[in-house]
Amino acid sequence: MIDLHGRFVWYELMTTDVRGAMAFYSKVMGWRAWDASTSDRRYILFSAGPASVSGVMELTKEARDLGANSNWLGYVGVDDVDATTERIKSFGGVVHVPPVDAGDISRFSIFSDPQAARLALLKWLRPGLQRPVERAAPGRVGWHELLAAEWAPAWQFYSEVFGWRKVEKKIVSSDGYHLFSAAGETIGGMFSKELNMPGPFWLYYFNVDDIHATIGRLETAGGEIVHGPVEVTGGNWIAQCRDPQGALFGLEGARRPDPLGYFPRAPSPDRSNDRRCSWSW
């Protein structure tokens, strides 16, 4: 049996315009869109090749009335959704959707951590759906980043709830960008955000083969670069982006020949802002 406890296993886009989001991400990421709607719920699946990578749902009127905007939501796999939900409450988290079954496919709940960053829990109900997490594959989420109000209490919460471990390596300076691992694999980082940044919230970076070409498609399709692209440790480049409906997400990939001048002529020797950055608004 595959151990998915503490690993991100699914992603969902809650958007104000499902049709517009389908057109945008299909063009930018090359995903195919599939209609998986039921009689009482419209639901779209995005796939990269044969693998489903995320779902798309309309942001409800109730959520909009409460001030919610289009956003990406990550689902963390757990062994027991009900027990983990109770642990979340005991450590100060807020449960928005109590444990519930999605047909015979999964059991899930949705919560916010004590600093109001939102996540979900998920357990697949059918063994055939429990597959290895392919973080390195094109079109998949390869990195998970928490923009916390204060990283230290956020870390305490997530380590207690999911058993994440701190990776003793900083890739930025002084007050730090802190890496974490699940099941022995480094899967993301967290830091105390600057005041001009949104959040607290989780940001998900999608793998792309050519970040230059992807940025070109994104801008043509009506998306916006919030920050970047910048080079990170290991030689890849990242950019933080906003889709036409306002949902934030990241891109990460290799730099290709750049005739249009998106990138600096040479990497900066100062790597202190690898992922943490001052966003423009």
Buried (B, 14 or more C-beta within 10 A) or exposed (E): EBEBBBBBBBBBBBBBBBEBBBBBBBBBBBBBBBEBEEEEEEBBBBBBEEEBBBBBBBBEEEBEEEEBBBBBBBBBBBEBBEEBBEBBEEBBBEBEEEBEEEEEEBBBBBBBBBBEBBBBBBBBBEEEBBEEBBBEBBBBBBBBBBBBBEBEBBBEBBBBBBEBBEBEEBBBEEEBBBBBBBBEEBBBBBBBBEEEBBBBBBBBBBBBEBBBEBBBBBBEBBBBBBBBBBBBEEEBBBBBBBBBBEBBBBBBBEBBEBEEEBBEEEEEEEBEBBBBBEBEE
